[in-house]
Amino acid sequence: MCKQDPSVLHTEEIRFLREWVESMGGKIPPATHKTKLEENTKEEKTDSKKAEENIKTDEPSSEESDLETDSEGVIEPDTDAPQEMGVENVEITEELMDQANDKRKVAAIDALNDGELQKAIDLFTDAIKLNPRLAILYAKRASVFIKLQKPNAAIRDRDRAIEINPDSAQPYKWRGKAHGLLSH
């Protein structure tokens, strides 16, 4: 590059190289005319000043962001009263565990598969009342709340499921979907 256009060596950007070459005893050919880079730099400066002036005059008075957000699939937050979470300190017997696992959970999943979402919510709630320490019940109910477009209810269930079992993956999955619906 310097062999083809030695005037490049006389630009301000390359001054350090020019000074180093001269300090080592090298000779830099004299500048014969204004360098192309200097001319381009001056043109860029005047262009940028003009652009800045145009921006200042064209700026809207609003301080809102010009970014457009994709609100497809985003819904308004649900404002329902918090769902029943069961009593945390209740003594859970084998019989209650069996009822929660077998009868209520199976019936709730059947209702979910049949598309009876409100019935599934009610059955999962009954199962949670019987065994409030079973994280999967909260996670399953959260999935139904997502289908019903109730992300805040799903987040509450997800929080409880993670509190019970932080190693369970399902509550994290439904948390992501709920926050996605709310555009968080």
N, C-alpha and C positions, 0 to 999 in steps of 0.2 A: 504494500500500500504506500509506504513512504518512498519507495523507488519510483513508482508511477506518478505520485503527486507529492513532492517534497515540501510543498507549502503547508501540508498538514502539520508538520513539525512546529510551525509558528502559531498554532492555535493555543489558546489558554489552557484547554484541557490536557494538552500534551507538554506543557511547559516543564513538568518534572522530568520527563524523558529527555527533552532538549538540554536542560541544565545538567543532567547526569552524563549525557554523551559528551558535552563540552568539558565537564570536570575530568573526564577520563582522557581528554586530549583529542577527541573527535571533532570534526568540522561539520557544521550544519550549513547547507547552502542558504544564501540570503533569500529573504522573501522578496519576490519580484512583483507581486500584485496581491490584492486582498485575497485571502484564502476563501475557498468555496464555503467552508464550514462557518467562517465568520459571517459571511453574507447570509447563509442559511439561518444562523443563530439570530441575527438581527431581524430577519423576516419573521422567524418564529416568535420573537418577542413582540413585534408589532401585531402579529396575528393574535397572539394570546391576549394582549391588552384589549384588542377590539372584541374578542370573544367575551372577556370578563365584563366589558361595558354592556354588551348585548345581554348577558345573563342578568346583570344588575337591573336593567330596564325591563326585562321580560319576566322577572321573578314575581310569582304571585304573592299577595300579602299574607296568605295563610301559611301557618307553620306546620301544616300536616305533611306527612310523608307522601312522596310521589310513588312509593312502592305500591304495586297492586298485589293484593293477596288473593290466593285462590280459595274461595269460600265454598267450593263445591263439596258437599257432604258434611258441612259444618252445621250443627243444629244449636238451637238455644238451650241453655242449661235447664234441666228439670227442677222444679221447685216443690216437688212433693215432700211431705213430711218424712223424716227418716224411717226406714223400715225397721221392723223388730229384729233385734240381734240376739235374743235369748239372754238368760241369766248366766253370767260368767261363773259364779261360785256355786252353781247347783251341783249336787252330788249325782254323778252319772252312773247308773246301774247297768248291768249287762242287758237287762230287758229294754231300757231306754236306748242303749246303743243299737240293739237289734232293730227296734222299731224305727229309729232314725235311718239306719243304713238300709235295711231291707224294704220295709213298707213305704216309707215316705220318699226316700231317695229314688227308688225304682219307679214308684208311681209318678214322681215329679219328672223323671227323665222320659217316661212314656208320654206324659202330657206335653213335654217339650217336643218330642218327636212327632206328635200329632198336631203340632202347631197351636196348642192351647197354652199360650204364654202366661196369661194371668193365673190359670190353674196351676201351672208349673211354679210360678212365684209363690202361690199360697202353700203348695206342698213342700217346697224347699224351706219356706218360713216355718212350717210345722216341724220339719225335720231339724231345723236349727234350734227350735225351742226345746226339742228332746235332747239334742246333743250339741250344745253351743261351742264345743271345743274341736269340731271337725272342720278343718279349713276347706276341704273340697266342697262342702255344702255352700259356703259363702262364694267360692269361685264359680260354681255352677249357677247360683242365683245371679251373680254378676253378669254371666254370659246372657242370661235371659233379659236382664235389664238393658244390656246393650241392644238386643234385638227389639226391645220396646222403645228404643231411643231415649233412655233415661240414664245418661252417663254419670250424673252425680250419685245416683243410687248405686250404680256399679262401682264407682270409686269407693264409696263407704264400705261395700262388701269386700272389695279388694283389700282395703286397709285392714279390715278385721282378719281376713284370711292370711295376710302376710304377718300380722301380729301373732297369729297362732302358729303358723309354719312358714318362716321366711325362705325356706328352701324349695317351696312349691312353685313351679313355673307358671301354672295357670293364672294365678292372680296378677302376675306381671303382664301376661298377655292381654288380659281384659283391661288392665290399667292403661296400656298403650292404646287400645281401641277406644276407650272412654275419652282419653285426652285428645285423641285424633278427632273424635266427634265434636269436641269442644274447641278444637283448633289451638291447643296448647303446645 
